[in-house]
Amino acid sequence: MPARKTVHLGFMSPSSLVVVPCAVLKPRCGSPPQTVASDSNSAAQINVCRMLTLGLFLISATSTGLMGCRMPTDGTEDANSSVRIALEGDSKTLEGVSDIRRNSRTDTVTRVTGQNLSSVIEEELDYQSLQAVDAYEDMASAFLNRHREEFRLVDPASELSVTRVQSDDLGFHQVRFSQRYQDLVVLDAELIVHFNRDGHIYLAQGIYIPTPDHLSLTPNLSKSEAKEQLSAELGEDFVVDDGLLVIFPTDDGFSRLAYEFVVRRSVVEGQRVILDANDGATLRTTPTVFDGR
């Protein structure tokens, strides 16, 4: 016999509070809890238990979700507020999409899945020739170029560079891309295309930015001025390298022109500092441990 539990409707006034002993079975995620009265001979008690626990389920589901299941607040937001669950029709060119999620600030694809996302392009002879020789790098590039509008990229061929092609014992392959724009590295940006054992693309995911064609690539501060400013702020104990002009994605969905400096305090201790290339503001500082060579 299940353990007895007492269900209280806490939103009722004390004078009308109903206390019903019943056993509440643990529900599946997203499903109303089931109830079983401790006295199986009382049909009325069973019905009351069901009504009370259903009410509690509805109240819980409208806030944060039942039993730890995070519910979207308006049908379009993930538990991570920076990710939007795209609505039906959000994909204009991709076929066979089962789920697509976008960054709510930049509208870039953070994750798209489907049984065969490459079904359309697989009908083309050029792509079939790539499949015949397992040219996963070129296949992934062709897929992203074909669907560049979906991924909010103007020219994926020039903006994305393959950094690694991986495979596993099951025959799956992953092609990883870094992002650049006008020869400037986009910091922390990566896009990954996944192939199943049959060579079909079933997943593409990543964190990157839409083509930053709105961004001025002419800094107000020269690299030497930024280095001098940083050296003065840190003091003589630190050695600052020559730095690199980069594109820095910000949490608000915008991108900034920035300088990345590697700063050393000793052979093994240092930090990476990102300075705004226009006003010199520190955008990020990351402690770094070197290998001592």
C-alpha positions in Angstrom: 0.0 0.0 0.0 1.4 3.4 -0.9 2.4 5.7 2.0 -0.3 8.1 3.2 0.1 11.8 2.4 -2.0 14.8 3.3 -2.9 17.3 0.5 -3.6 20.8 1.6 -5.1 23.5 -0.6 -3.1 26.4 0.8 -5.0 29.1 -1.1 -8.2 28.4 0.8 -9.1 30.2 4.0 -8.5 28.3 7.2 -12.2 27.9 7.8 -12.8 26.2 4.5 -9.5 24.3 4.3 -10.0 20.8 3.1 -7.6 18.1 4.3 -7.7 14.8 2.5 -5.4 11.9 3.2 -4.3 10.3 -0.1 -1.3 8.9 -1.8 0.1 11.1 -4.5 2.0 9.1 -7.2 5.1 10.8 -8.7 4.0 12.2 -12.1 5.9 12.0 -15.3 7.4 15.3 -16.4 4.7 17.6 -17.8 1.8 15.2 -16.8 -0.8 15.8 -14.1 -0.1 13.7 -10.9 -2.1 10.6 -10.3 -3.8 10.0 -7.0 -4.9 6.9 -5.2 -6.9 7.2 -2.0 -5.6 5.3 1.0 -9.0 3.8 1.5 -9.8 2.1 -1.8 -13.5 1.5 -0.6 -14.2 5.2 -0.7 -15.1 6.4 -4.2 -15.9 9.9 -2.9 -12.5 10.2 -1.3 -10.8 9.1 -4.6 -12.6 11.8 -6.5 -11.8 14.5 -4.0 -8.1 13.5 -4.1 -8.1 13.7 -7.9 -9.7 17.1 -8.0 -7.3 18.5 -5.4 -4.1 17.2 -7.0 -5.3 18.3 -10.4 -5.8 21.8 -9.1 -2.3 21.8 -7.6 -0.9 20.6 -10.9 -2.5 23.4 -12.8 -1.3 26.0 -10.3 2.2 24.7 -10.4 2.3 24.3 -14.2 1.4 27.9 -14.8 4.4 29.2 -12.9 7.7 27.3 -13.1 6.5 23.8 -14.1 5.8 20.6 -12.2 8.5 18.5 -10.6 11.3 20.5 -12.0 10.1 20.8 -15.6 10.7 24.3 -16.7 7.8 25.6 -18.7 8.1 28.4 -21.3 6.5 31.6 -20.0 4.8 32.6 -23.2 5.3 29.6 -25.5 8.4 31.0 -27.2 11.1 31.3 -24.5 13.3 28.4 -23.3 14.4 28.0 -19.7 17.5 30.0 -20.8 16.0 33.4 -21.5 18.5 34.0 -24.3 17.0 31.2 -26.4 13.8 31.4 -28.3 11.9 28.3 -29.3 11.0 29.1 -32.9 7.4 28.9 -34.0 6.1 26.9 -36.9 7.0 28.5 -40.2 10.1 30.1 -38.7 12.3 28.0 -41.0 12.0 29.2 -44.6 14.3 26.8 -46.4 15.2 23.9 -44.2 13.2 20.7 -44.7 12.4 18.0 -42.1 13.0 20.3 -39.1 11.7 18.7 -35.8 13.0 21.5 -33.5 14.7 24.8 -34.1 15.8 27.3 -31.5 17.2 30.8 -32.0 19.0 33.3 -29.9 16.2 35.7 -28.8 18.5 38.7 -29.3 20.4 38.0 -32.5 18.0 35.5 -34.2 20.9 33.2 -35.0 20.3 29.4 -34.9 21.4 27.9 -31.6 20.1 24.5 -32.4 18.2 22.8 -35.2 17.4 19.1 -35.4 15.7 16.9 -37.9 15.9 13.4 -39.4 17.6 14.7 -42.5 18.2 18.5 -42.7 20.2 18.0 -45.9 17.4 16.3 -47.8 17.0 19.2 -50.3 20.6 19.7 -51.1 21.2 16.0 -51.4 19.2 16.1 -54.6 21.9 18.2 -56.3 24.6 16.4 -58.3 27.5 18.5 -56.9 26.5 17.6 -53.3 26.1 13.9 -54.3 29.7 13.9 -55.6 30.8 15.1 -52.2 28.8 12.4 -50.4 30.5 9.8 -52.6 33.9 10.6 -51.2 32.8 11.4 -47.7 33.9 15.0 -48.0 32.2 16.0 -44.7 34.0 19.4 -44.5 32.8 20.4 -47.9 29.3 18.9 -47.3 28.9 21.0 -44.2 30.1 24.1 -45.9 27.7 23.5 -48.8 24.8 23.0 -46.4 25.5 26.3 -44.5 25.9 28.2 -47.7 22.6 26.8 -49.1 20.8 27.8 -45.9 22.7 31.0 -45.1 19.5 33.0 -44.7 18.4 30.6 -42.0 21.6 31.0 -40.2 21.7 34.8 -40.6 25.0 34.7 -42.5 25.6 36.7 -45.7 28.6 34.7 -47.0 29.3 31.6 -44.9 32.2 30.6 -47.2 34.2 33.6 -46.2 32.9 33.9 -42.6 33.3 30.4 -41.4 36.5 28.4 -41.3 36.7 24.6 -40.5 38.7 24.0 -37.3 38.2 20.3 -36.9 36.4 17.3 -38.4 35.7 14.5 -35.8 34.2 11.0 -36.1 33.3 8.3 -33.6 33.1 4.5 -33.6 29.4 4.7 -34.6 30.1 6.4 -37.9 28.9 9.8 -36.9 30.8 12.9 -38.0 31.0 16.5 -36.7 32.4 19.5 -38.5 33.4 22.5 -36.4 33.6 26.0 -37.7 35.1 29.2 -36.2 33.8 32.6 -37.3 35.6 35.5 -38.9 34.5 38.7 -40.6 36.7 40.7 -42.9 39.7 38.7 -41.5 38.8 39.6 -37.9 38.2 36.7 -35.5 34.8 36.6 -33.8 35.7 35.7 -30.2 34.1 32.5 -28.7 32.1 31.8 -31.9 31.6 28.2 -33.0 29.1 26.4 -35.3 29.0 22.6 -35.5 27.3 20.5 -38.2 26.5 16.8 -37.2 26.2 13.9 -39.7 24.7 10.5 -38.8 26.1 7.2 -40.0 24.2 7.5 -43.3 25.8 10.8 -44.1 22.7 12.9 -43.5 22.8 16.1 -41.4 20.6 15.7 -38.4 21.8 18.5 -36.1 23.4 21.9 -36.4 24.2 23.9 -33.3 26.4 26.7 -32.1 27.0 30.1 -30.6 27.9 32.8 -33.1 26.7 36.2 -34.4 24.9 37.2 -37.5 27.1 38.8 -40.2 28.2 42.1 -38.5 28.0 44.2 -41.6 26.7 47.0 -39.5 29.9 47.2 -37.5 32.5 49.8 -38.3 35.9 48.1 -38.5 37.8 51.4 -38.0 38.8 51.7 -34.3 39.0 55.1 -32.5 42.0 53.8 -30.5 45.1 52.5 -32.2 46.5 49.2 -31.0 49.5 51.0 -29.5 47.3 53.4 -27.6 45.2 50.6 -26.2 48.3 48.7 -25.2 49.7 51.8 -23.5 46.5 52.4 -21.6 46.4 48.8 -20.4 50.0 48.8 -19.3 49.5 51.9 -17.3 46.5 50.4 -15.6 48.2 47.1 -14.7 51.6 48.5 -13.6 55.2 47.3 -14.2 54.6 43.8 -12.9 52.7 42.8 -16.1 54.0 42.4 -19.6 51.4 43.1 -22.3 51.7 41.5 -25.8 51.1 43.4 -29.0 47.4 42.5 -29.1 44.9 41.6 -31.8 42.0 43.4 -33.3 38.9 41.2 -32.9 35.1 41.3 -32.9 33.6 40.8 -29.4 30.0 39.5 -29.1 28.2 41.1 -26.1 25.5 39.6 -24.0 23.0 42.2 -25.3 23.2 40.8 -28.8 25.4 43.4 -30.2 29.0 43.2 -31.3 31.9 45.5 -30.5 35.3 46.1 -32.2 37.9 45.2 -29.6 41.5 44.5 -28.8 42.5 41.2 -27.2 45.7 41.3 -25.2 47.6 38.5 -23.5 49.1 39.8 -20.3 51.8 37.9 -18.4 52.8 38.4 -14.8 55.1 35.4 -14.7 56.1 32.5 -16.8 52.9 30.6 -15.9 50.5 33.3 -14.7 48.6 35.8 -16.7 45.3 36.9 -18.2 43.5 37.7 -21.4 42.1 41.2 -21.5 39.5 42.5 -24.0 39.4 46.3 -24.4 36.8 48.2 -26.4 38.7 49.5 -29.5 36.7 52.8 -29.5 36.6 53.9 -25.8 39.1 51.7 -24.1 36.6 50.2 -21.7 37.5 46.7 -20.3 35.0 44.3 -21.7 36.3 41.1 -20.2 39.3 39.8 -18.2 40.0 36.0 -18.1 42.7 34.5 -15.8 45.1 32.3 -17.8 47.7 29.7 -16.9 50.5 29.1 -19.3 52.6 26.0 -19.7 55.8 27.7 -18.7 57.5 27.5 -22.1 
